[in-house]
Amino acid sequence: MKLSTKIFIGLFILTLVPAIYLGQFVMAGIKPTANGFTIAFDVWGYVGIGVMVLNAVFGNILFFRFLRTQTLSKVLFFSTMPLSVVYGISLFLLADVGRYNTELATSVRAVLNISTTNTYNTILWAVLITVLYVAIIFFQYLYICRPVNKIEKIVSRLGDGRMKEENFNIGKSKQFKNVEYGLNKINYNYKDKDNQLKQTNLEAQKFIPKQFFKFLGKSSIAELELGNQVKKTATTLYCDLSSATEVGQTLSLEENFNFINSYLNVISPIIRKYDGFVDKYLGDGILAVFPRPDNAVNCAHAIVRVIENKNRTNRNLPPVEARIGVHTGEVIFGIVGEEERKSPTIVSDVLNLVSKLEDINNFLHTKIIFSKSVLNELPTKFRFNYRYLGSLTVDEGINLPLYESMEVYSRDRKEKLVHLKGKFENAVRLYNDRRYAESAREFEELLRLVPEDKPSYIYYNKAKEKEE
C-alpha cells in the first residue's frame, strides 16, 4: 500500500468520528415545517458540515483509489453500486412518503408537492430520478470505458503499422495498466523489428543498390522473388584498372586486396553521384548501370580524373590507368539463382559488348570509348569533345561504330586532337573504305603533329600492313 493511501485512510478515520458526533448539530439546524424546511445552523452545525465534507472528500479519494486496483468488471460493479442503492431507496421512499404522518414526511411532501391523492407528481418525480440515474450511469460508464476506446484505436494502428508514439497511456486501473504494459511491449517489439528491417534494407543496399529495387518496382529485399525481371533501356559502363593486376603480383594477398579496394572505394561513390549503381565487382574491374547515357559519360570522365589523382598519392607504386567502355542498349534487370540463393543481376548482350569495348581500349591505348548507341541517346544540349574511331569488330559478325572521348587528356593534347579531329576521322574512313595507302599517308601526317597519339600509330601500322 502506498504511503499516500495510508495517510488518506488516517485522515478519513480521523474525520469520521467527529463527523458522526457533529451530525446531530447539523440535523438540528434543519427543521421541518408544514411548508418545507427551515435551515438555521449554529456554530457547531457549520463545523459539522465542514468536517462531514472533508470526510466525504477523503472517503471518495479512497474509493477511487480502491477502484484503480480492480479489474474492469469490478470497477463497473463497485462504481455503480452506491448510486444504485441510493436510486432504489429514493424510489422506495418516494412511493411511501405519502402514507406517513410525521413532521419530516409532511415537509418532504410539501417540497415535492405530492400527496396520496396526487400520484401524477409522484410519477413525475420517479421518472426524473430514473432519468437522472440513467444519465449518471451512462456518463459514468462512458468515463470508465474510455480506456477501452483507446485500446481499440491503438490496436487498429498497431495492426496497420502506423504507430509513432514511444509509450501508450491508457488508464489508471490495475487491469488497464497490465494491458498498457502489454501494448507498449508489442509496440517496442514492432518498432525494434521495424528498425531491424530498415537496417537490413540499408545493409542490403550495400549488396543490392536501391536503384535496382526501383527498376523492379520493389521497396525492400523481402519483396524480391526468384524470376522477378523487367526490360529497360540502360547505359552500362565497364571500367578496368589497367596495370592493377601487374602491380598486385608484387604485393601480398592482403596488400593486393587493400590496393584494389582503395581504388574501388573512390570509383563507387562517383558512380552513385551520377545516379548509377554497381552491378558487379569483377576483380580489378567494375560494371555499372546508368538510366541516362549523359550521366554515364560524365561519370567516365570523373573516374579517369579521380584515378589520376589517386595515382599521385601512390607514388611508391606504378600508376594505374582506368580504361572505360560505355554502351547503351536493352537490359533485363532480374533475380536469378534458386530459392536458397537469389542474386540480382542484369542480363543482356550489352554486357558482352561493353567488355569487348574495354578490350578495344587496351588495343588502341585509349581511355574512354563509347558506342554510337550512346551518342544517339545523348541529349542534344549535351556537349563534349569526342572523335570517331571507326567501325570496329567487337564480336563475330558485329561491327560497331565507336567513339573516343577526348575530355580526359591534358589541355595541350586535347587542343591538338580537337584541332585534328576532322583529319583523323577522314583517315579512319579511308581505312574503313580499304583505301589503305591514302589512310596511311593521312595517319603519317597526323603522327608528325601528334606523335603520342596511339590510335593514329596503330591505324598507321595496320594500314601499312594492308597496303603491302
PLY file of the C-alpha trace (Angstrom):
ply
format ascii 1.0
element vertex 468
property float x
property float y
property float z
element edge 467
property int vertex1
property int vertex2
end_header
0.00 0.00 0.00
1.29 3.45 -0.90
2.18 5.89 1.85
-0.29 8.46 0.47
-3.10 5.90 0.70
-2.21 5.20 4.33
-2.32 8.94 5.03
-5.78 9.28 3.45
-7.07 6.30 5.49
-5.83 8.01 8.65
-7.47 11.30 7.69
-10.74 9.52 6.84
-10.87 7.78 10.22
-9.77 10.97 11.97
-12.69 12.94 10.48
-15.25 10.12 10.66
-15.76 10.19 14.46
-16.27 13.98 14.75
-18.47 13.91 11.62
-20.75 11.36 13.31
-20.77 13.32 16.57
-21.35 16.73 14.93
-24.06 15.26 12.74
-26.61 15.90 15.46
-25.90 19.65 15.27
-26.31 19.59 11.51
-29.61 17.74 11.77
-30.75 20.12 14.49
-30.19 23.05 12.12
-32.55 21.56 9.51
-36.10 21.92 10.88
-39.15 20.55 9.05
-42.26 22.74 8.80
-45.69 22.41 7.24
-44.47 24.23 4.10
-40.98 22.62 3.82
-37.77 23.11 5.75
-36.06 25.95 7.55
-32.29 26.00 7.92
-30.66 27.66 10.90
-27.22 26.27 11.79
-25.32 27.32 14.84
-21.53 27.36 15.05
-21.30 23.62 15.72
-23.64 22.98 12.84
-21.32 24.75 10.39
-18.30 22.99 11.89
-20.16 19.69 11.50
-20.87 20.43 7.81
-17.19 21.24 7.20
-16.00 18.06 8.92
-18.58 15.96 7.02
-17.43 17.48 3.69
-13.78 16.69 4.50
-14.73 13.16 5.50
-16.66 12.72 2.25
-13.67 14.03 0.22
-11.25 11.63 1.90
-13.74 8.77 1.54
-14.17 9.43 -2.18
-10.41 9.61 -2.69
-10.02 6.22 -1.01
-12.94 4.83 -3.00
-11.42 5.91 -6.35
-8.05 4.53 -5.34
-9.74 1.25 -4.47
-11.37 1.19 -7.93
-7.98 1.66 -9.59
-6.83 -1.65 -8.10
-9.76 -3.59 -9.58
-10.47 -5.16 -12.95
-12.94 -3.51 -15.33
-15.90 -5.73 -14.31
-15.36 -4.98 -10.61
-14.88 -1.29 -11.31
-18.25 -1.20 -13.07
-19.90 -3.04 -10.19
-18.41 -1.08 -7.27
-18.75 2.30 -9.00
-22.46 1.84 -9.74
-23.45 0.03 -6.53
-23.68 3.15 -4.27
-25.66 5.04 -6.89
-27.96 2.08 -7.46
-28.59 1.75 -3.70
-29.40 5.47 -3.47
-31.68 5.16 -6.52
-33.57 2.20 -5.05
-34.00 3.84 -1.64
-35.15 7.07 -3.32
-37.88 5.27 -5.27
-38.95 3.35 -2.16
-39.19 6.50 -0.04
-40.94 8.37 -2.84
-43.58 5.66 -3.03
-44.15 5.54 0.73
-43.67 9.17 1.77
-47.34 9.93 1.16
-48.52 7.44 3.82
-46.52 8.78 6.77
-47.89 11.47 9.08
-44.62 12.56 10.67
-43.46 16.14 10.59
-40.49 15.22 8.31
-42.78 13.41 5.85
-45.11 16.39 5.78
-42.19 18.71 4.93
-40.95 16.40 2.15
-44.47 16.21 0.66
-44.67 19.99 0.72
-41.34 20.40 -1.06
-42.14 17.74 -3.71
-45.80 18.73 -3.98
-47.05 15.17 -3.71
-49.85 13.52 -1.74
-51.80 10.31 -1.59
-54.38 11.80 -3.93
-51.80 13.39 -6.36
-49.97 10.37 -7.79
-49.20 12.27 -11.01
-46.41 14.30 -9.35
-45.09 11.16 -7.67
-44.73 9.51 -11.09
-43.04 12.62 -12.50
-40.51 12.63 -9.65
-39.90 8.89 -10.16
-39.33 9.47 -13.88
-37.00 12.42 -13.14
-35.00 10.37 -10.63
-34.78 7.48 -13.12
-33.62 9.75 -15.97
-31.04 11.31 -13.68
-29.89 7.85 -12.56
-29.60 6.58 -16.17
-27.75 9.74 -17.28
-25.25 9.48 -14.42
-24.73 5.75 -15.11
-24.24 6.46 -18.83
-21.57 9.11 -18.30
-20.02 7.01 -15.56
-19.71 4.01 -17.92
-18.51 6.31 -20.69
-15.69 7.57 -18.48
-14.79 4.15 -17.09
-14.74 2.52 -20.54
-12.72 5.32 -22.12
-9.53 3.20 -21.95
-11.31 0.50 -23.99
-11.77 3.02 -26.83
-8.09 3.93 -26.56
-7.15 0.26 -26.77
-9.32 -0.18 -29.86
-7.61 2.73 -31.63
-4.15 1.62 -30.57
-4.72 -1.97 -31.71
-6.06 -0.69 -35.04
-3.00 1.50 -35.60
-0.67 -1.28 -34.49
-2.33 -3.59 -36.98
-1.82 -1.05 -39.78
1.76 -0.30 -38.70
1.02 3.40 -38.14
2.31 3.79 -34.57
4.62 6.69 -33.79
4.20 7.04 -30.03
7.04 5.95 -27.79
4.68 4.86 -24.99
0.92 4.45 -24.63
-1.08 5.88 -21.74
-4.40 4.03 -21.46
-5.91 4.08 -17.98
-5.28 4.05 -14.27
-6.89 0.79 -13.18
-4.81 -2.30 -12.49
-6.23 -4.21 -15.44
-5.56 -1.39 -17.91
-2.07 -0.93 -16.53
-1.38 -4.55 -17.46
-2.92 -4.04 -20.90
-0.91 -0.82 -21.29
2.29 -2.68 -20.41
1.45 -5.42 -22.93
0.70 -2.96 -25.75
3.84 -0.96 -25.02
5.81 -4.18 -25.19
4.17 -5.06 -28.52
4.89 -1.54 -29.77
8.51 -1.79 -28.67
8.92 -5.16 -30.40
7.21 -3.81 -33.50
9.46 -0.76 -33.63
12.50 -2.89 -32.90
11.64 -5.22 -35.79
10.82 -2.23 -37.99
14.21 -0.70 -37.18
15.85 -4.05 -37.84
14.06 -4.25 -41.20
15.17 -0.71 -42.09
18.72 -1.55 -41.04
18.53 -4.77 -43.08
17.36 -2.78 -46.11
20.19 -0.28 -45.58
22.67 -3.14 -45.35
21.03 -4.84 -48.34
21.57 -1.70 -50.41
25.29 -2.29 -49.99
24.76 -5.56 -51.86
21.64 -4.66 -53.84
21.55 -0.99 -54.91
18.31 0.91 -54.26
18.15 1.79 -57.98
17.83 -1.95 -58.66
14.74 -2.02 -56.43
13.33 0.94 -58.39
13.84 -0.81 -61.71
11.96 -3.87 -60.40
9.25 -1.77 -58.73
10.11 -3.14 -55.28
10.73 -1.33 -52.00
12.62 -3.87 -49.89
14.71 -7.01 -50.14
11.83 -9.06 -48.70
9.78 -8.35 -51.84
12.38 -9.76 -54.22
11.32 -13.10 -55.67
13.09 -15.51 -57.96
12.19 -14.71 -61.55
11.36 -11.02 -60.97
12.51 -9.21 -64.11
11.96 -6.12 -66.17
13.38 -4.97 -69.51
14.75 -1.44 -69.68
16.97 0.63 -71.92
20.04 1.48 -69.89
23.65 2.52 -70.31
26.34 0.20 -68.99
29.84 1.26 -68.07
32.70 -1.17 -67.72
35.84 0.13 -66.06
39.05 -1.86 -65.92
42.00 -0.76 -63.83
44.85 -1.37 -66.23
48.19 -2.35 -64.61
46.42 -3.20 -61.34
47.00 -6.93 -61.96
50.69 -6.40 -62.62
51.03 -4.23 -59.52
49.14 -6.81 -57.45
51.64 -9.52 -58.37
54.32 -7.64 -56.40
52.13 -7.41 -53.27
50.96 -9.88 -50.65
47.37 -11.15 -50.84
46.27 -8.77 -48.10
48.12 -5.82 -49.64
46.69 -6.64 -53.06
43.17 -6.81 -51.62
43.58 -3.43 -49.92
45.22 -1.96 -53.03
42.30 -2.88 -55.32
39.74 -1.74 -52.74
41.48 1.61 -52.33
40.68 2.35 -55.99
37.19 0.83 -55.95
36.39 2.92 -52.84
36.89 6.13 -54.84
35.17 4.89 -58.01
31.94 3.58 -56.45
30.89 6.89 -54.81
31.34 8.64 -58.16
29.04 6.11 -59.82
26.36 6.80 -57.18
26.91 10.55 -57.57
25.93 10.28 -61.24
22.79 8.24 -60.44
24.30 4.91 -61.40
24.79 1.71 -59.45
27.40 -1.01 -59.37
26.11 -4.31 -60.74
29.28 -6.32 -60.29
32.80 -6.05 -58.97
34.98 -8.09 -61.31
38.34 -8.31 -59.59
40.10 -5.13 -60.68
37.13 -4.14 -62.83
33.69 -2.76 -62.16
30.40 -2.94 -64.10
27.96 -0.09 -63.53
24.50 0.73 -64.89
23.01 4.18 -65.55
19.45 5.17 -66.51
20.83 8.08 -68.58
23.78 7.99 -71.02
24.91 11.56 -70.28
25.38 10.60 -66.61
27.42 7.58 -67.70
29.71 9.71 -69.91
30.17 12.34 -67.17
30.90 9.55 -64.69
33.53 8.06 -67.02
35.30 11.46 -67.20
35.18 11.79 -63.40
36.54 8.26 -62.84
39.58 8.87 -65.07
40.36 12.14 -63.25
39.97 10.65 -59.77
42.23 7.70 -60.71
44.87 10.15 -61.90
44.62 11.99 -58.56
44.80 8.67 -56.72
47.97 7.76 -58.61
49.63 10.94 -57.37
49.11 9.80 -53.77
50.51 6.31 -54.53
53.88 7.43 -55.90
55.62 4.40 -54.42
53.59 2.14 -56.77
53.30 2.12 -60.57
50.37 4.23 -61.85
47.03 2.58 -62.58
45.05 3.61 -65.64
41.29 3.46 -65.93
40.10 2.16 -69.29
36.36 2.56 -69.74
33.83 1.28 -72.25
30.28 2.66 -72.43
27.33 1.20 -74.35
23.55 1.75 -74.42
21.02 -0.98 -75.10
18.19 -3.08 -73.74
18.96 -4.73 -70.44
16.95 -7.22 -68.37
17.07 -6.49 -64.65
16.15 -9.62 -62.72
16.63 -12.07 -59.88
18.46 -15.25 -60.85
19.56 -18.35 -58.95
17.41 -20.66 -56.86
15.22 -20.33 -53.78
18.08 -20.76 -51.31
20.44 -18.41 -53.16
18.99 -15.47 -55.05
21.10 -12.89 -56.79
20.13 -9.63 -58.52
21.87 -9.01 -61.83
21.47 -7.66 -65.33
21.31 -9.97 -68.34
21.97 -8.72 -71.86
24.26 -8.87 -74.89
25.22 -5.37 -73.79
27.44 -6.92 -71.11
29.42 -8.84 -73.69
29.71 -5.78 -75.92
30.81 -3.43 -73.18
33.53 -5.84 -72.05
34.75 -6.05 -75.65
34.92 -2.25 -75.73
37.33 -2.42 -72.85
39.47 -4.86 -74.87
39.50 -2.38 -77.75
40.53 0.30 -75.26
43.58 -1.75 -74.38
44.33 -2.39 -78.03
44.09 1.29 -79.04
45.57 2.60 -75.75
42.56 4.90 -75.31
40.92 5.83 -72.00
37.21 6.14 -72.78
35.38 4.75 -75.78
31.65 4.55 -76.34
29.31 3.17 -78.96
27.11 5.00 -81.45
24.04 3.93 -79.43
25.33 6.09 -76.56
25.86 9.04 -78.91
22.35 8.64 -80.34
20.75 8.71 -76.88
22.65 11.73 -75.54
20.58 14.92 -75.05
21.01 17.48 -77.81
22.27 20.03 -75.26
25.00 17.70 -74.01
28.37 18.87 -75.35
31.82 17.31 -75.07
34.77 16.65 -77.37
34.97 13.24 -79.00
36.19 11.66 -82.22
35.14 8.77 -84.44
37.41 5.72 -84.02
35.91 3.71 -86.84
33.58 0.77 -87.23
35.41 -1.92 -85.29
34.68 -5.60 -84.84
33.55 -6.23 -81.29
32.26 -9.75 -81.90
31.97 -12.24 -84.71
29.97 -10.58 -87.47
29.32 -7.42 -85.39
30.92 -4.15 -86.46
30.16 -1.32 -84.09
30.81 2.39 -84.76
32.92 3.56 -81.82
33.98 6.95 -80.50
36.64 8.21 -78.13
36.17 10.95 -75.55
38.98 13.50 -75.65
37.90 15.31 -72.45
40.29 13.40 -70.17
43.57 14.35 -71.86
45.84 17.21 -70.90
44.92 20.64 -72.22
47.66 20.76 -74.90
46.99 17.28 -76.16
43.26 17.81 -76.12
43.56 21.02 -78.14
45.72 19.25 -80.75
43.33 16.29 -81.01
40.28 18.55 -81.28
42.03 20.62 -83.95
42.95 17.49 -85.93
39.63 15.70 -85.37
38.46 16.11 -88.97
41.76 14.86 -90.40
41.79 11.84 -88.04
38.21 10.86 -88.82
38.85 11.21 -92.55
41.86 8.89 -92.25
39.71 6.37 -90.32
37.01 6.43 -93.02
39.68 5.87 -95.71
40.84 2.83 -93.76
37.27 1.51 -93.43
36.83 2.01 -97.20
40.02 -0.10 -97.69
41.91 2.81 -99.20
44.89 1.84 -97.12
47.59 3.83 -98.93
45.69 7.09 -98.60
44.83 6.26 -95.00
48.48 5.53 -94.15
49.59 8.88 -95.61
46.94 10.72 -93.54
47.95 8.96 -90.33
51.62 9.59 -91.08
50.91 13.32 -91.24
48.93 13.10 -88.03
51.83 11.38 -86.25
54.18 14.16 -87.23
51.83 16.61 -85.48
50.80 14.38 -82.55
53.43 11.62 -82.21
51.98 10.43 -78.87
48.56 9.60 -80.39
48.39 5.79 -80.04
45.24 5.26 -82.18
46.91 7.05 -85.12
50.04 4.95 -84.65
48.12 1.64 -84.59
45.97 2.64 -87.57
49.11 3.65 -89.46
50.76 0.26 -88.89
47.59 -1.62 -89.80
47.19 0.45 -92.97
50.82 -0.24 -93.97
50.26 -3.97 -93.40
47.10 -3.95 -95.50
48.80 -1.87 -98.17
51.51 -4.50 -98.60
0 1
1 2
2 3
3 4
4 5
5 6
6 7
7 8
8 9
9 10
10 11
11 12
12 13
13 14
14 15
15 16
16 17
17 18
18 19
19 20
20 21
21 22
22 23
23 24
24 25
25 26
26 27
27 28
28 29
29 30
30 31
31 32
32 33
33 34
34 35
35 36
36 37
37 38
38 39
39 40
40 41
41 42
42 43
43 44
44 45
45 46
46 47
47 48
48 49
49 50
50 51
51 52
52 53
53 54
54 55
55 56
56 57
57 58
58 59
59 60
60 61
61 62
62 63
63 64
64 65
65 66
66 67
67 68
68 69
69 70
70 71
71 72
72 73
73 74
74 75
75 76
76 77
77 78
78 79
79 80
80 81
81 82
82 83
83 84
84 85
85 86
86 87
87 88
88 89
89 90
90 91
91 92
92 93
93 94
94 95
95 96
96 97
97 98
98 99
99 100
100 101
101 102
102 103
103 104
104 105
105 106
106 107
107 108
108 109
109 110
110 111
111 112
112 113
113 114
114 115
115 116
116 117
117 118
118 119
119 120
120 121
121 122
122 123
123 124
124 125
125 126
126 127
127 128
128 129
129 130
130 131
131 132
132 133
133 134
134 135
135 136
136 137
137 138
138 139
139 140
140 141
141 142
142 143
143 144
144 145
145 146
146 147
147 148
148 149
149 150
150 151
151 152
152 153
153 154
154 155
155 156
156 157
157 158
158 159
159 160
160 161
161 162
162 163
163 164
164 165
165 166
166 167
167 168
168 169
169 170
170 171
171 172
172 173
173 174
174 175
175 176
176 177
177 178
178 179
179 180
180 181
181 182
182 183
183 184
184 185
185 186
186 187
187 188
188 189
189 190
190 191
191 192
192 193
193 194
194 195
195 196
196 197
197 198
198 199
199 200
200 201
201 202
202 203
203 204
204 205
205 206
206 207
207 208
208 209
209 210
210 211
211 212
212 213
213 214
214 215
215 216
216 217
217 218
218 219
219 220
220 221
221 222
222 223
223 224
224 225
225 226
226 227
227 228
228 229
229 230
230 231
231 232
232 233
233 234
234 235
235 236
236 237
237 238
238 239
239 240
240 241
241 242
242 243
243 244
244 245
245 246
246 247
247 248
248 249
249 250
250 251
251 252
252 253
253 254
254 255
255 256
256 257
257 258
258 259
259 260
260 261
261 262
262 263
263 264
264 265
265 266
266 267
267 268
268 269
269 270
270 271
271 272
272 273
273 274
274 275
275 276
276 277
277 278
278 279
279 280
280 281
281 282
282 283
283 284
284 285
285 286
286 287
287 288
288 289
289 290
290 291
291 292
292 293
293 294
294 295
295 296
296 297
297 298
298 299
299 300
300 301
301 302
302 303
303 304
304 305
305 306
306 307
307 308
308 309
309 310
310 311
311 312
312 313
313 314
314 315
315 316
316 317
317 318
318 319
319 320
320 321
321 322
322 323
323 324
324 325
325 326
326 327
327 328
328 329
329 330
330 331
331 332
332 333
333 334
334 335
335 336
336 337
337 338
338 339
339 340
340 341
341 342
342 343
343 344
344 345
345 346
346 347
347 348
348 349
349 350
350 351
351 352
352 353
353 354
354 355
355 356
356 357
357 358
358 359
359 360
360 361
361 362
362 363
363 364
364 365
365 366
366 367
367 368
368 369
369 370
370 371
371 372
372 373
373 374
374 375
375 376
376 377
377 378
378 379
379 380
380 381
381 382
382 383
383 384
384 385
385 386
386 387
387 388
388 389
389 390
390 391
391 392
392 393
393 394
394 395
395 396
396 397
397 398
398 399
399 400
400 401
401 402
402 403
403 404
404 405
405 406
406 407
407 408
408 409
409 410
410 411
411 412
412 413
413 414
414 415
415 416
416 417
417 418
418 419
419 420
420 421
421 422
422 423
423 424
424 425
425 426
426 427
427 428
428 429
429 430
430 431
431 432
432 433
433 434
434 435
435 436
436 437
437 438
438 439
439 440
440 441
441 442
442 443
443 444
444 445
445 446
446 447
447 448
448 449
449 450
450 451
451 452
452 453
453 454
454 455
455 456
456 457
457 458
458 459
459 460
460 461
461 462
462 463
463 464
464 465
465 466
466 467
